[in-house]
Amino acid sequence: MTTPITDHYDVIVVGAGNAALCAAISATEQGANVLVLEKAPRHKRGGNSFFTDGAIRFAYKGIDEMRKVIPTITDEEAKKIDLPEYNESDYYDDLMRVTNGKSDSKLANLLVSKSYETIAWMQNHGIEFELNYENQAFEKEGKYIFWGGLPVKTNNKGVGLVKKLNERAQELGIKVWYESQAVKLNTDQNNITSVVVQRGEETVIVNTDSVILACGGFEANKRMRSKQMGAEWESAIVRGTEYNTGDGLSMALAIGAQKYGEWSGGHSIGTDYNAPKVGNFNKPGDIYKKSSFPLGLLVNKDGVRFVDEGADFRNYTYAKYGREVLKQPNNMAYQLFDAQVRPMLRKEYNLEEATVYEANSLEELAEKIDINKEEFLKTIQEYNEAVQDGTYNPTIKDQKETRGITPPKSNWALRIDQAPYYAYPVTCGITFTFGGLKIGSSGEVLDQNDAAIAGLYAAGEMVGGLFYENYPGGSGLMSGAVFGKLAGSSAAKYSLEKRGAVTI
């Protein structure tokens, strides 16, 4: 039985992650009465945002501008920081470079141009940021040199981000319904009128003038992954929440929304081969990823390399190399390192959850792992012989390369010849899907004729057309916040103007 709810909300936000809560806060700022619908139970709230390491990419002009959003940086600390400017052109160029120019230029410009002001807005709402010394800087001669355009993360990673967003939402009086799945959007003459919600055993209809869809992609829906991305994607581990099953996309498409972006692609990385099949809320944080591969080699079960590990900083390759791992036999590979780079590996390699094999010789290592020993030893020998002399410097693309082998290693090529040796088995972990909905400049969802579906907005993973094939690390959280804030403001203004209220 379906029961109508007599209460009317100016804005209903579907989802409760970073994009959704930024949207809810933004709408509330405008004076709207907001309801958030979260499919998950309260203890599993936060969507994929909960599982991130909190890295967030934005444009900034230097240390002085950075200190405005991280006021805890002292004068003494600032003197020990080498923080290159990362301006809007740098961000835009990186986005276009890694997507091979496919990113929608209007969306890209919105993301880039609104990034810093959105960070400042988040900070004003209590979100705490800090410099990411751990993963985005190397110490050299007493200074911390940041690299890759991604020096900032949220305090206590994604867990801290979700906690602070929820605290702010509670302060603002935003109502959240948990275990409440939006299942249908009702319209009248292409105008949103209400949402059908499955709330426990009860089906209810909630009246509203505008809906913001911010409930993620279809990465946790094995059937949709197989249909849209290919059968091999059924084998991928889901790195985040199990609740992102494409519900918002399906509801929007059912009322005529336009599909947009790369529905056959997604953000996927090399993650621990023994990681859980879906994100474990009891072990929060991005603890299973393996992102130091540019310092070593990737070999498959046949004992051969299959990517250029040093093509670029990991920020610009990790989101596509998971797909390459998925293509390998048994959907797995090994990340190889020796003693000279082992101390430089990211923190996740030292966690008890990390699966690792260690040996005092390459022959012994080959015996311990499931690999073609003869081809493995041949691959390492050919690689070592191809390594060119040069100055090794992990803070820059040092052009210390290989020659005469395929694939090459374009940067950070050191011979693997110092015991002990380490092998970390990895598989493909999907983070989010790239395919989404087409939106306009105010975050409004467009139909097949590029006309707005009145009262319908989208944010976060549901925005299609921004990422293709790859993405610059940290852009997911930034996109969620930018388009969440935009959609919240637009939806509130639309609803309040429709009923004759005055917006703030």
Buried (B, 14 or more C-beta within 10 A) or exposed (E): EEEEBEEBBBBBBBBBBBBBBBBBBBBBBBBBBBBBBBBBEEEBBBBBBBBBBBBBBBBBEEBEBBBEBBEEBEEEBEEEBBBBEBBBEBBBBBBBBBBEEBBBEEBBBBBBBBBBEBBBBBBEBEBBBBBBBEBBBBEEEEBBBBBBBBBBBBBBBBBBBBBBBBEBBEEBEBBBBBBBBBBBBBBEEBBBBBBBBBBEEEBBBBBBBBBBBBBBBBBBBBEBBBEBBEEBBEBBBBBBBBBBBBBBBBBBEEBBBBBBBBBBBBBBBBBBBEBBEBBEBEEBBBBBBBBBBBBBBBBBBBBBBBBBBBBBBBBBBBBBBBBBBBEBEEBBBBBBBBBBBBEEBBEBBEEEEBBBBEBEEBEBBBEEBEBBBEBBBEBBEBBBEBBEEBEEBBBEBBBBBBEEBEBBBBBBBBBBEEEBBBBBBBBBBBBBBBBBBBBBEBBBBBBEEEEBBBBBBBBBBBBBBBBBBBBBBBBBBBBBBBBBBBBBBBBBBBBBEBEEBEBE
